[in-house]
Amino acid sequence: MYDLKNMTATRFDKKLFSYHGGFLTYGSEENGQRKQVVARFKHTKSPFTKAKFMKELIANHTVEEYFASMWVGRQAPLTILKKKNEDWYYGILEAFAGRPVGREAA
């Protein structure tokens, strides 16, 4: 369980990610950490690739914040990234569609 009041701010380390069978996981069993599922990439033609997702995750999120949003806040992986950086989210959609994409009403 995550203690939301006493969270530390650990940056994601690119070396601790692994990918197998469509699942991106984070953690190192060598350090006594349990690997946790970060996201699942099941659609090969999606505009949100594993590389784009990881780049945004590493740049703008902490480990504790992300997993607290996922497990305590019950939010989907892409929703977590979208809520923190809507410009990134809509920029990818617009590049993929080749046209402006409408943003949701706030």
C-alpha positions as CSV (number, residue, x, y, z in Angstrom):
1,M,0.0,0.0,0.0
2,Y,1.2,3.5,-0.8
3,D,1.5,6.2,1.9
4,L,0.4,9.2,0.0
5,K,1.4,11.7,2.7
6,N,5.0,10.5,3.0
7,M,5.8,9.8,-0.6
8,T,9.4,10.2,-1.8
9,A,10.2,11.4,-5.3
10,T,12.2,8.6,-7.0
11,R,12.8,9.2,-10.7
12,F,12.3,6.3,-13.1
13,D,15.6,4.6,-14.1
14,K,15.6,3.5,-17.7
15,K,17.8,0.4,-16.8
16,L,15.0,-1.0,-14.5
17,F,12.4,-1.3,-17.3
18,S,11.9,-4.6,-19.0
19,Y,9.5,-5.7,-21.8
20,H,8.1,-9.1,-22.5
21,G,4.9,-10.4,-24.0
22,G,3.4,-7.0,-24.5
23,F,3.9,-6.0,-20.8
24,L,6.3,-3.2,-19.7
25,T,7.5,-3.8,-16.2
26,Y,9.6,-1.8,-13.8
27,G,11.9,-2.9,-10.9
28,S,14.8,-5.2,-10.3
29,E,14.4,-8.4,-8.4
30,E,18.1,-8.2,-7.6
31,N,17.6,-5.2,-5.5
32,G,14.8,-6.8,-3.5
33,Q,12.1,-4.9,-5.4
34,R,9.2,-6.7,-6.9
35,K,8.7,-6.0,-10.6
36,Q,5.5,-4.1,-11.2
37,V,3.5,-3.9,-14.5
38,V,3.7,-0.3,-15.8
39,A,1.6,-0.7,-19.0
40,R,0.5,-3.2,-21.6
41,F,1.0,-2.6,-25.3
42,K,-1.5,-4.8,-27.1
43,H,-2.2,-2.7,-30.1
44,T,0.6,-2.6,-32.6
45,K,-0.9,0.3,-34.7
46,S,-1.4,2.6,-31.7
47,P,0.0,6.1,-31.9
48,F,1.3,5.6,-28.3
49,T,4.3,3.3,-28.7
50,K,6.3,1.9,-25.8
51,A,9.2,4.2,-26.6
52,K,7.0,7.4,-26.6
53,F,5.3,6.2,-23.4
54,M,8.6,5.5,-21.6
55,K,10.1,8.8,-22.7
56,E,7.2,10.7,-21.2
57,L,7.1,8.6,-18.1
58,I,10.8,9.0,-17.4
59,A,10.7,12.8,-18.1
60,N,7.7,13.9,-16.1
61,H,6.7,11.3,-13.5
62,T,8.1,9.7,-10.3
63,V,7.8,6.1,-9.4
64,E,5.7,6.7,-6.3
65,E,3.4,9.2,-8.1
66,Y,2.8,6.9,-11.0
67,F,2.1,3.7,-9.1
68,A,0.0,5.6,-6.5
69,S,-2.2,6.9,-9.4
70,M,-2.4,3.5,-10.9
71,W,-3.1,1.4,-7.8
72,V,-4.7,3.8,-5.3
73,G,-6.3,6.2,-7.8
74,R,-7.3,3.3,-10.1
75,Q,-6.3,5.1,-13.2
76,A,-5.2,3.6,-16.5
77,P,-1.5,4.1,-17.6
78,L,-2.3,6.4,-20.5
79,T,-4.8,8.4,-18.4
80,I,-2.1,9.1,-15.8
81,L,0.3,10.5,-18.5
82,K,-2.5,12.4,-20.2
83,K,-3.6,14.1,-17.0
84,K,-0.1,15.4,-16.2
85,N,0.8,16.5,-19.8
86,E,-2.1,17.0,-22.1
87,D,0.1,18.7,-24.7
88,W,2.2,15.5,-25.1
89,Y,-1.0,13.4,-25.4
90,Y,-2.7,15.5,-28.0
91,G,0.5,16.2,-29.8
92,I,1.0,12.5,-30.5
93,L,-2.7,12.1,-31.5
94,E,-2.4,15.0,-33.9
95,A,0.9,13.8,-35.4
96,F,-0.7,10.3,-35.9
97,A,-3.9,11.6,-37.5
98,G,-2.2,14.3,-39.6
99,R,-4.7,16.9,-38.4
100,P,-5.7,18.8,-35.3
101,V,-7.6,16.7,-32.8
102,G,-10.2,18.2,-30.5
103,R,-9.5,18.4,-26.8
104,E,-12.1,17.4,-24.3
105,A,-13.9,20.1,-22.4
106,A,-12.2,20.7,-19.1
